[in-house]
Amino acid sequence: MKRVEGQARGITKMMVDGRYCIDILQQMSALEAAIRAAKSKVLSIHSGHCIEEALQGGDTAEQREKFTELIDLFGKVSR
């Protein structure tokens, strides 16, 4: 997230400095890639911890809830 924050600050400075629009757009694409990577990491952590915990717990209702939550997350993250 610090990378994302730094890139966002850099883009703001580029805009204030009146940098070339194409350069700004390229940096925005890099920012979007950094955000996608961060979202993927958080999803991976969630899957590895919360989902695994529900599966090991043996509570079928909780497992079903976590599975539905995971499917919803995949839909949201892919947007």
A tleap script that builds the chain and sets N, CA, C and O, in Angstrom:
source leaprc.protein.ff14SB
mol = sequence {
  NMET LYS ARG VAL GLU GLY GLN ALA ARG GLY
  ILE THR LYS MET MET VAL ASP GLY ARG TYR
  CYS ILE ASP ILE LEU GLN GLN MET SER ALA
  LEU GLU ALA ALA ILE ARG ALA ALA LYS SER
  LYS VAL LEU SER ILE HIE SER GLY HIE CYS
  ILE GLU GLU ALA LEU GLN GLY GLY ASP THR
  ALA GLU GLN ARG GLU LYS PHE THR GLU LEU
  ILE ASP LEU PHE GLY LYS VAL SER CARG
}
set mol.1.N position { 0.821 -1.189 0.000 }
set mol.1.CA position { 0.000 0.000 0.000 }
set mol.1.C position { 0.867 1.256 0.000 }
set mol.1.O position { 0.456 2.303 -0.501 }
set mol.2.N position { 2.054 1.146 0.558 }
set mol.2.CA position { 2.951 2.301 0.529 }
set mol.2.C position { 3.361 2.622 -0.903 }
set mol.2.O position { 3.528 3.787 -1.263 }
set mol.3.N position { 3.521 1.576 -1.718 }
set mol.3.CA position { 3.833 1.783 -3.136 }
set mol.3.C position { 2.697 2.527 -3.824 }
set mol.3.O position { 2.932 3.467 -4.584 }
set mol.4.N position { 1.476 2.105 -3.558 }
set mol.4.CA position { 0.294 2.755 -4.138 }
set mol.4.C position { 0.248 4.215 -3.701 }
set mol.4.O position { 0.020 5.112 -4.512 }
set mol.5.N position { 0.465 4.435 -2.428 }
set mol.5.CA position { 0.444 5.798 -1.889 }
set mol.5.C position { 1.513 6.672 -2.555 }
set mol.5.O position { 1.250 7.817 -2.922 }
set mol.6.N position { 2.710 6.121 -2.705 }
set mol.6.CA position { 3.789 6.865 -3.335 }
set mol.6.C position { 3.503 7.185 -4.790 }
set mol.6.O position { 3.801 8.282 -5.264 }
set mol.7.N position { 2.922 6.219 -5.499 }
set mol.7.CA position { 2.578 6.455 -6.898 }
set mol.7.C position { 1.488 7.516 -7.020 }
set mol.7.O position { 1.542 8.363 -7.913 }
set mol.8.N position { 0.512 7.475 -6.141 }
set mol.8.CA position { -0.563 8.474 -6.180 }
set mol.8.C position { -0.002 9.874 -5.914 }
set mol.8.O position { -0.386 10.836 -6.580 }
set mol.9.N position { 0.901 9.985 -4.946 }
set mol.9.CA position { 1.530 11.280 -4.690 }
set mol.9.C position { 2.330 11.747 -5.895 }
set mol.9.O position { 2.313 12.927 -6.244 }
set mol.10.N position { 3.031 10.816 -6.526 }
set mol.10.CA position { 3.811 11.150 -7.708 }
set mol.10.C position { 2.941 11.645 -8.846 }
set mol.10.O position { 3.314 12.587 -9.546 }
set mol.11.N position { 1.793 11.026 -9.039 }
set mol.11.CA position { 0.860 11.448 -10.092 }
set mol.11.C position { 0.324 12.843 -9.786 }
set mol.11.O position { 0.220 13.687 -10.676 }
set mol.12.N position { -0.011 13.076 -8.528 }
set mol.12.CA position { -0.489 14.403 -8.136 }
set mol.12.C position { 0.564 15.463 -8.442 }
set mol.12.O position { 0.239 16.527 -8.968 }
set mol.13.N position { 1.819 15.178 -8.116 }
set mol.13.CA position { 2.904 16.123 -8.384 }
set mol.13.C position { 3.067 16.346 -9.889 }
set mol.13.O position { 3.288 17.472 -10.336 }
set mol.14.N position { 2.957 15.270 -10.661 }
set mol.14.CA position { 3.069 15.402 -12.114 }
set mol.14.C position { 1.977 16.333 -12.658 }
set mol.14.O position { 2.230 17.150 -13.544 }
set mol.15.N position { 0.785 16.201 -12.126 }
set mol.15.CA position { -0.327 17.038 -12.579 }
set mol.15.C position { -0.098 18.496 -12.185 }
set mol.15.O position { -0.320 19.408 -12.982 }
set mol.16.N position { 0.345 18.702 -10.955 }
set mol.16.CA position { 0.620 20.062 -10.482 }
set mol.16.C position { 1.726 20.699 -11.325 }
set mol.16.O position { 1.677 21.887 -11.644 }
set mol.17.N position { 2.722 19.887 -11.676 }
set mol.17.CA position { 3.845 20.388 -12.463 }
set mol.17.C position { 3.517 20.553 -13.952 }
set mol.17.O position { 4.333 21.059 -14.722 }
set mol.18.N position { 2.324 20.124 -14.343 }
set mol.18.CA position { 1.910 20.263 -15.734 }
set mol.18.C position { 2.626 19.311 -16.687 }
set mol.18.O position { 2.882 19.652 -17.842 }
set mol.19.N position { 2.950 18.109 -16.192 }
set mol.19.CA position { 3.648 17.131 -17.021 }
set mol.19.C position { 2.768 16.668 -18.177 }
set mol.19.O position { 1.549 16.835 -18.155 }
set mol.20.N position { 3.394 16.101 -19.161 }
set mol.20.CA position { 2.741 15.607 -20.375 }
set mol.20.C position { 1.671 14.565 -20.019 }
set mol.20.O position { 1.919 13.652 -19.232 }
set mol.21.N position { 0.490 14.717 -20.604 }
set mol.21.CA position { -0.660 13.856 -20.269 }
set mol.21.C position { -0.362 12.367 -20.455 }
set mol.21.O position { -0.790 11.543 -19.646 }
set mol.22.N position { 0.363 12.022 -21.506 }
set mol.22.CA position { 0.680 10.612 -21.755 }
set mol.22.C position { 1.515 10.043 -20.610 }
set mol.22.O position { 1.299 8.907 -20.189 }
set mol.23.N position { 2.457 10.822 -20.111 }
set mol.23.CA position { 3.274 10.375 -18.976 }
set mol.23.C position { 2.407 10.146 -17.734 }
set mol.23.O position { 2.601 9.179 -16.997 }
set mol.24.N position { 1.464 11.040 -17.522 }
set mol.24.CA position { 0.557 10.905 -16.373 }
set mol.24.C position { -0.304 9.654 -16.529 }
set mol.24.O position { -0.487 8.900 -15.572 }
set mol.25.N position { -0.827 9.434 -17.720 }
set mol.25.CA position { -1.660 8.250 -17.962 }
set mol.25.C position { -0.861 6.959 -17.772 }
set mol.25.O position { -1.388 5.973 -17.257 }
set mol.26.N position { 0.401 6.965 -18.184 }
set mol.26.CA position { 1.238 5.782 -17.978 }
set mol.26.C position { 1.429 5.511 -16.495 }
set mol.26.O position { 1.404 4.359 -16.061 }
set mol.27.N position { 1.617 6.559 -15.726 }
set mol.27.CA position { 1.762 6.392 -14.289 }
set mol.27.C position { 0.458 5.925 -13.645 }
set mol.27.O position { 0.475 5.163 -12.679 }
set mol.28.N position { -0.654 6.379 -14.175 }
set mol.28.CA position { -1.956 5.919 -13.666 }
set mol.28.C position { -2.139 4.431 -13.941 }
set mol.28.O position { -2.695 3.707 -13.115 }
set mol.29.N position { -1.675 3.978 -15.096 }
set mol.29.CA position { -1.740 2.541 -15.401 }
set mol.29.C position { -0.888 1.746 -14.422 }
set mol.29.O position { -1.286 0.670 -13.976 }
set mol.30.N position { 0.279 2.275 -14.090 }
set mol.30.CA position { 1.139 1.620 -13.104 }
set mol.30.C position { 0.464 1.592 -11.732 }
set mol.30.O position { 0.576 0.607 -11.002 }
set mol.31.N position { -0.228 2.661 -11.388 }
set mol.31.CA position { -0.960 2.726 -10.124 }
set mol.31.C position { -2.068 1.675 -10.091 }
set mol.31.O position { -2.254 0.996 -9.081 }
set mol.32.N position { -2.793 1.543 -11.181 }
set mol.32.CA position { -3.851 0.524 -11.258 }
set mol.32.C position { -3.274 -0.876 -11.101 }
set mol.32.O position { -3.874 -1.722 -10.437 }
set mol.33.N position { -2.118 -1.129 -11.703 }
set mol.33.CA position { -1.474 -2.439 -11.570 }
set mol.33.C position { -1.067 -2.693 -10.112 }
set mol.33.O position { -1.200 -3.811 -9.614 }
set mol.34.N position { -0.577 -1.665 -9.439 }
set mol.34.CA position { -0.190 -1.803 -8.031 }
set mol.34.C position { -1.413 -2.091 -7.161 }
set mol.34.O position { -1.339 -2.888 -6.225 }
set mol.35.N position { -2.521 -1.454 -7.466 }
set mol.35.CA position { -3.754 -1.694 -6.708 }
set mol.35.C position { -4.248 -3.117 -6.947 }
set mol.35.O position { -4.666 -3.795 -6.008 }
set mol.36.N position { -4.201 -3.577 -8.208 }
set mol.36.CA position { -4.604 -4.958 -8.506 }
set mol.36.C position { -3.739 -5.957 -7.741 }
set mol.36.O position { -4.246 -6.946 -7.213 }
set mol.37.N position { -2.437 -5.697 -7.683 }
set mol.37.CA position { -1.525 -6.588 -6.954 }
set mol.37.C position { -1.865 -6.601 -5.461 }
set mol.37.O position { -1.844 -7.658 -4.829 }
set mol.38.N position { -2.172 -5.449 -4.906 }
set mol.38.CA position { -2.533 -5.369 -3.485 }
set mol.38.C position { -3.843 -6.109 -3.220 }
set mol.38.O position { -3.964 -6.825 -2.225 }
set mol.39.N position { -4.816 -5.939 -4.103 }
set mol.39.CA position { -6.098 -6.641 -3.932 }
set mol.39.C position { -5.889 -8.152 -3.999 }
set mol.39.O position { -6.485 -8.903 -3.227 }
set mol.40.N position { -5.054 -8.581 -4.911 }
set mol.40.CA position { -4.767 -10.004 -5.051 }
set mol.40.C position { -4.108 -10.560 -3.802 }
set mol.40.O position { -4.426 -11.666 -3.364 }
set mol.41.N position { -3.192 -9.795 -3.232 }
set mol.41.CA position { -2.502 -10.230 -2.010 }
set mol.41.C position { -3.482 -10.366 -0.843 }
set mol.41.O position { -3.436 -11.349 -0.103 }
set mol.42.N position { -4.358 -9.391 -0.682 }
set mol.42.CA position { -5.341 -9.447 0.407 }
set mol.42.C position { -6.291 -10.626 0.203 }
set mol.42.O position { -6.647 -11.309 1.163 }
set mol.43.N position { -6.698 -10.865 -1.033 }
set mol.43.CA position { -7.570 -12.009 -1.326 }
set mol.43.C position { -6.858 -13.318 -1.000 }
set mol.43.O position { -7.463 -14.248 -0.466 }
set mol.44.N position { -5.580 -13.382 -1.321 }
set mol.44.CA position { -4.791 -14.572 -1.020 }
set mol.44.C position { -4.691 -14.798 0.480 }
set mol.44.O position { -4.827 -15.927 0.952 }
set mol.45.N position { -4.455 -13.739 1.221 }
set mol.45.CA position { -4.380 -13.844 2.685 }
set mol.45.C position { -5.723 -14.305 3.249 }
set mol.45.O position { -5.777 -15.163 4.130 }
set mol.46.N position { -6.800 -13.726 2.731 }
set mol.46.CA position { -8.137 -14.105 3.192 }
set mol.46.C position { -8.387 -15.586 2.917 }
set mol.46.O position { -8.864 -16.318 3.784 }
set mol.47.N position { -8.061 -16.009 1.713 }
set mol.47.CA position { -8.283 -17.408 1.345 }
set mol.47.C position { -7.452 -18.341 2.214 }
set mol.47.O position { -7.932 -19.381 2.666 }
set mol.48.N position { -6.207 -17.960 2.439 }
set mol.48.CA position { -5.310 -18.814 3.200 }
set mol.48.C position { -5.608 -18.860 4.684 }
set mol.48.O position { -5.227 -19.811 5.366 }
set mol.49.N position { -6.280 -17.850 5.186 }
set mol.49.CA position { -6.524 -17.808 6.630 }
set mol.49.C position { -7.991 -18.048 6.957 }
set mol.49.O position { -8.336 -19.049 7.586 }
set mol.50.N position { -8.846 -17.140 6.536 }
set mol.50.CA position { -10.259 -17.199 6.932 }
set mol.50.C position { -10.977 -18.408 6.340 }
set mol.50.O position { -11.725 -19.098 7.033 }
set mol.51.N position { -10.745 -18.656 5.066 }
set mol.51.CA position { -11.421 -19.784 4.423 }
set mol.51.C position { -10.906 -21.099 5.000 }
set mol.51.O position { -11.690 -21.996 5.310 }
set mol.52.N position { -9.609 -21.207 5.139 }
set mol.52.CA position { -9.023 -22.433 5.697 }
set mol.52.C position { -9.548 -22.698 7.104 }
set mol.52.O position { -9.841 -23.839 7.460 }
set mol.53.N position { -9.663 -21.648 7.894 }
set mol.53.CA position { -10.176 -21.780 9.258 }
set mol.53.C position { -11.612 -22.327 9.257 }
set mol.53.O position { -11.956 -23.194 10.060 }
set mol.54.N position { -12.427 -21.814 8.357 }
set mol.54.CA position { -13.820 -22.283 8.268 }
set mol.54.C position { -13.867 -23.748 7.833 }
set mol.54.O position { -14.674 -24.523 8.347 }
set mol.55.N position { -13.014 -24.124 6.897 }
set mol.55.CA position { -13.006 -25.510 6.429 }
set mol.55.C position { -12.570 -26.473 7.537 }
set mol.55.O position { -13.108 -27.574 7.655 }
set mol.56.N position { -11.615 -26.063 8.330 }
set mol.56.CA position { -11.123 -26.915 9.413 }
set mol.56.C position { -12.098 -26.964 10.583 }
set mol.56.O position { -12.086 -27.912 11.369 }
set mol.57.N position { -12.941 -25.943 10.696 }
set mol.57.CA position { -13.879 -25.869 11.810 }
set mol.57.C position { -14.985 -26.897 11.751 }
set mol.57.O position { -15.518 -27.292 12.788 }
set mol.58.N position { -15.338 -27.335 10.564 }
set mol.58.CA position { -16.362 -28.362 10.433 }
set mol.58.C position { -17.792 -27.860 10.475 }
set mol.58.O position { -18.717 -28.657 10.316 }
set mol.59.N position { -18.008 -26.577 10.681 }
set mol.59.CA position { -19.358 -26.008 10.711 }
set mol.59.C position { -19.810 -25.769 9.266 }
set mol.59.O position { -19.317 -24.860 8.598 }
set mol.60.N position { -20.738 -26.580 8.797 }
set mol.60.CA position { -21.189 -26.531 7.406 }
set mol.60.C position { -21.778 -25.179 7.040 }
set mol.60.O position { -21.534 -24.679 5.942 }
set mol.61.N position { -22.542 -24.581 7.931 }
set mol.61.CA position { -23.143 -23.268 7.648 }
set mol.61.C position { -22.059 -22.212 7.474 }
set mol.61.O position { -22.135 -21.386 6.564 }
set mol.62.N position { -21.052 -22.235 8.341 }
set mol.62.CA position { -19.953 -21.277 8.235 }
set mol.62.C position { -19.151 -21.521 6.954 }
set mol.62.O position { -18.728 -20.569 6.298 }
set mol.63.N position { -18.944 -22.775 6.600 }
set mol.63.CA position { -18.224 -23.102 5.370 }
set mol.63.C position { -18.967 -22.559 4.147 }
set mol.63.O position { -18.373 -21.972 3.243 }
set mol.64.N position { -20.265 -22.771 4.150 }
set mol.64.CA position { -21.094 -22.284 3.040 }
set mol.64.C position { -21.035 -20.752 2.970 }
set mol.64.O position { -20.933 -20.175 1.887 }
set mol.65.N position { -21.099 -20.109 4.130 }
set mol.65.CA position { -21.035 -18.644 4.193 }
set mol.65.C position { -19.690 -18.134 3.651 }
set mol.65.O position { -19.658 -17.187 2.864 }
set mol.66.N position { -18.597 -18.753 4.065 }
set mol.66.CA position { -17.269 -18.326 3.622 }
set mol.66.C position { -17.075 -18.590 2.127 }
set mol.66.O position { -16.434 -17.801 1.433 }
set mol.67.N position { -17.627 -19.693 1.636 }
set mol.67.CA position { -17.527 -19.989 0.211 }
set mol.67.C position { -18.277 -18.940 -0.612 }
set mol.67.O position { -17.767 -18.458 -1.623 }
set mol.68.N position { -19.483 -18.592 -0.178 }
set mol.68.CA position { -20.272 -17.558 -0.858 }
set mol.68.C position { -19.549 -16.224 -0.806 }
set mol.68.O position { -19.509 -15.494 -1.797 }
set mol.69.N position { -18.982 -15.908 0.341 }
set mol.69.CA position { -18.216 -14.674 0.499 }
set mol.69.C position { -17.033 -14.642 -0.470 }
set mol.69.O position { -16.748 -13.612 -1.082 }
set mol.70.N position { -16.353 -15.776 -0.600 }
set mol.70.CA position { -15.203 -15.861 -1.498 }
set mol.70.C position { -15.617 -15.655 -2.955 }
set mol.70.O position { -14.938 -14.946 -3.698 }
set mol.71.N position { -16.704 -16.258 -3.358 }
set mol.71.CA position { -17.214 -16.085 -4.724 }
set mol.71.C position { -17.549 -14.613 -4.970 }
set mol.71.O position { -17.206 -14.067 -6.019 }
set mol.72.N position { -18.209 -13.974 -4.018 }
set mol.72.CA position { -18.525 -12.557 -4.140 }
set mol.72.C position { -17.259 -11.711 -4.251 }
set mol.72.O position { -17.201 -10.764 -5.035 }
set mol.73.N position { -16.252 -12.062 -3.460 }
set mol.73.CA position { -14.982 -11.328 -3.508 }
set mol.73.C position { -14.322 -11.434 -4.870 }
set mol.73.O position { -13.810 -10.444 -5.392 }
set mol.74.N position { -14.328 -12.636 -5.454 }
set mol.74.CA position { -13.743 -12.813 -6.787 }
set mol.74.C position { -14.439 -11.890 -7.790 }
set mol.74.O position { -13.787 -11.295 -8.648 }
set mol.75.N position { -15.749 -11.776 -7.679 }
set mol.75.CA position { -16.494 -10.883 -8.570 }
set mol.75.C position { -16.116 -9.435 -8.381 }
set mol.75.O position { -15.952 -8.703 -9.357 }
set mol.76.N position { -15.974 -9.011 -7.144 }
set mol.76.CA position { -15.624 -7.629 -6.850 }
set mol.76.C position { -14.188 -7.301 -7.218 }
set mol.76.O position { -13.913 -6.222 -7.743 }
set mol.77.N position { -13.274 -8.214 -6.952 }
set mol.77.CA position { -11.857 -7.981 -7.219 }
set mol.77.C position { -11.583 -7.924 -8.715 }
set mol.77.O position { -10.691 -7.201 -9.157 }
set mol.78.N position { -12.339 -8.675 -9.487 }
set mol.78.CA position { -12.075 -8.708 -10.930 }
set mol.78.C position { -12.603 -7.492 -11.667 }
set mol.78.O position { -12.342 -7.348 -12.862 }
set mol.79.N position { -13.326 -6.623 -11.008 }
set mol.79.CA position { -13.865 -5.420 -11.675 }
set mol.79.C position { -12.802 -4.384 -11.873 }
set mol.79.O position { -13.077 -3.314 -12.416 }
savepdb mol mol.pdb
quit
